[in-house]
């Protein structure tokens, strides 16, 4: 899989369709992630507020992730911290799940964040999404609290973090 930064000429219609398809199983479980219903304009706005990456296999879009730098206006204190970034809009095309593409694009994005000074990566996901929470735990994330984005979602979110300090210092050595 080729991982690259998103570009100005990105096909946002295709990217949005892939994100929505990836989140469709969550919608079927009744979880209203933003990604289950986001518009092309939402995708553009979310990319514009962060650093987007896509993964391609033989020219086909198979994965995406968007990093966000600290947000001084966030209602979540952790997301205001100057050394804490977060990610969202994280998706793998349904026909490509289980091939390791999600982990690969995630890890590539983290390497970018480390180079830019990120010391802690954060995420939030639906509390009922136990399988996602367990996946993130297996990737080194720990639950540090909850946050509530309702009415934009219909669930309480689990807030998770992963320290990148040791990875940053090993890169510097």
C-alpha positions as CSV (number, residue, x, y, z in Angstrom):
1,X,0.0,0.0,0.0
2,X,1.3,3.4,-0.9
3,X,0.6,6.0,1.8
4,X,0.6,9.7,0.7
5,X,-0.7,13.0,1.9
6,X,-3.9,14.2,0.5
7,X,-3.7,16.8,-2.3
8,X,-5.7,19.7,-3.5
9,X,-7.0,17.6,-6.4
10,X,-8.1,14.7,-4.1
11,X,-11.3,13.0,-5.3
12,X,-13.4,14.0,-2.3
13,X,-16.5,12.3,-3.7
14,X,-14.7,8.9,-3.8
15,X,-13.0,9.6,-0.4
16,X,-16.4,10.5,1.2
17,X,-18.0,7.4,-0.3
18,X,-15.2,5.2,1.0
19,X,-15.4,6.7,4.5
20,X,-19.2,6.3,4.7
21,X,-19.0,2.7,3.4
22,X,-16.3,1.9,6.1
23,X,-18.6,3.3,8.8
24,X,-21.8,1.7,7.5
25,X,-21.5,-1.4,9.8
26,X,-21.5,1.0,12.8
27,X,-24.6,2.8,11.5
28,X,-26.3,-0.6,11.2
29,X,-25.6,-1.1,14.9
30,X,-27.2,2.3,15.6
31,X,-24.0,4.3,16.2
32,X,-24.2,7.8,14.6
33,X,-20.5,8.6,14.0
34,X,-20.1,11.8,12.0
35,X,-18.5,9.6,9.2
36,X,-21.7,7.6,8.8
37,X,-23.4,10.5,7.2
38,X,-20.8,13.2,6.4
39,X,-21.1,15.1,3.1
40,X,-18.4,15.9,0.6
41,X,-18.2,19.4,2.1
42,X,-17.7,17.9,5.6
43,X,-14.8,15.7,4.2
44,X,-13.2,18.8,2.7
45,X,-13.6,20.8,5.9
46,X,-12.2,18.0,8.1
47,X,-9.2,17.6,5.7
48,X,-8.7,21.4,5.7
49,X,-8.5,21.5,9.4
50,X,-5.9,18.8,9.7
51,X,-3.3,16.7,7.8
52,X,-4.9,14.0,5.6
53,X,-3.4,10.8,4.4
54,X,-4.7,8.2,2.0
55,X,-3.6,4.7,1.2
56,X,-3.7,3.3,-2.3
57,X,-3.3,-0.2,-3.7
58,X,-2.8,-0.3,-7.5
59,X,-4.3,3.2,-7.7
60,X,-7.4,2.2,-5.7
61,X,-8.2,4.2,-2.6
62,X,-8.3,1.8,0.3
63,X,-7.7,3.8,3.5
64,X,-7.6,7.3,5.0
65,X,-6.8,9.1,8.2
66,X,-6.8,12.7,9.2
67,X,-4.5,14.1,11.9
68,X,-5.6,17.2,13.9
69,X,-3.2,19.5,15.8
70,X,-4.2,20.8,19.2
71,X,-7.5,22.7,19.2
72,X,-7.4,25.6,21.7
73,X,-11.2,25.9,21.4
74,X,-11.9,22.2,22.1
75,X,-14.3,21.5,25.0
76,X,-12.0,18.5,25.8
77,X,-9.0,19.7,27.8
78,X,-6.7,17.0,26.5
79,X,-7.4,18.1,22.9
80,X,-6.2,21.6,23.8
81,X,-2.8,20.4,25.1
82,X,0.0,21.8,22.9
83,X,1.7,18.4,22.5
84,X,-1.4,16.3,21.9
85,X,-2.7,15.6,18.4
86,X,-5.7,13.5,17.6
87,X,-6.9,11.6,14.6
88,X,-10.3,11.0,12.9
89,X,-11.8,10.3,9.6
90,X,-10.0,7.0,10.0
91,X,-11.4,4.4,7.5
92,X,-10.5,1.3,5.5
93,X,-12.6,0.3,2.5
94,X,-14.8,-2.6,3.5
95,X,-13.3,-4.9,0.8
96,X,-9.8,-4.3,2.2
97,X,-10.4,-4.7,5.9
98,X,-8.3,-7.3,7.7
99,X,-5.2,-6.8,5.5
100,X,-3.3,-4.5,7.9
101,X,-3.9,-1.3,5.8
102,X,-5.5,0.5,8.8
103,X,-2.5,-0.1,11.0
104,X,-0.1,0.8,8.2
105,X,-1.7,4.2,7.5
106,X,-2.1,4.9,11.2
107,X,1.6,4.2,11.8
108,X,2.6,6.4,8.9
109,X,0.5,9.2,10.1
110,X,2.0,8.9,13.6
111,X,5.5,9.1,12.2
112,X,4.5,12.4,10.5
113,X,3.1,13.7,13.8
114,X,6.2,12.8,15.7
115,X,8.4,14.7,13.2
116,X,6.1,17.7,13.8
117,X,6.5,17.6,17.6
118,X,3.5,15.5,18.7
119,X,4.2,13.8,22.0
120,X,0.8,12.2,22.6
121,X,-1.8,10.9,20.1
122,X,-5.4,10.9,21.1
123,X,-8.6,9.5,19.7
124,X,-12.2,9.2,20.6
125,X,-14.6,6.5,19.6
126,X,-18.0,5.2,20.6
127,X,-18.2,3.6,24.0
128,X,-20.3,0.7,22.6
129,X,-17.7,0.0,19.8
130,X,-15.9,-2.5,22.0
131,X,-14.1,-4.1,19.0
132,X,-12.5,-0.8,18.0
133,X,-11.5,0.0,21.6
134,X,-9.8,-3.4,21.9
135,X,-8.0,-2.8,18.5
136,X,-6.7,0.6,19.8
137,X,-5.6,-1.0,23.0
138,X,-3.7,-3.6,21.1
139,X,-2.0,-0.7,19.3
140,X,-0.8,0.8,22.6
141,X,-3.6,3.2,23.4
142,X,-5.1,3.5,26.9
143,X,-8.5,4.8,27.9
144,X,-8.1,8.1,29.8
145,X,-11.7,9.3,30.1
146,X,-14.8,10.0,28.1
147,X,-16.1,12.9,26.1
148,X,-19.6,13.7,24.9
149,X,-20.1,15.1,21.4
150,X,-23.9,14.7,21.5
151,X,-26.0,15.8,19.6
152,X,-23.5,15.4,16.8
153,X,-23.3,11.7,17.8
154,X,-25.7,9.6,19.7
155,X,-23.2,8.0,22.2
156,X,-20.7,8.7,24.8
157,X,-17.2,8.6,23.4
158,X,-14.2,6.9,25.0
159,X,-11.1,9.1,25.0
160,X,-7.8,7.2,24.5
161,X,-4.2,8.2,24.3
162,X,-0.8,6.8,23.3
163,X,2.5,8.4,24.3
164,X,4.8,9.0,21.4
165,X,7.7,10.3,23.5
166,X,9.7,7.1,23.4
167,X,9.3,6.8,19.6
168,X,10.3,10.4,19.2
169,X,13.5,9.9,21.3
170,X,14.5,6.7,19.5
171,X,14.1,8.6,16.2
172,X,16.4,11.3,17.5
173,X,19.1,8.9,18.7
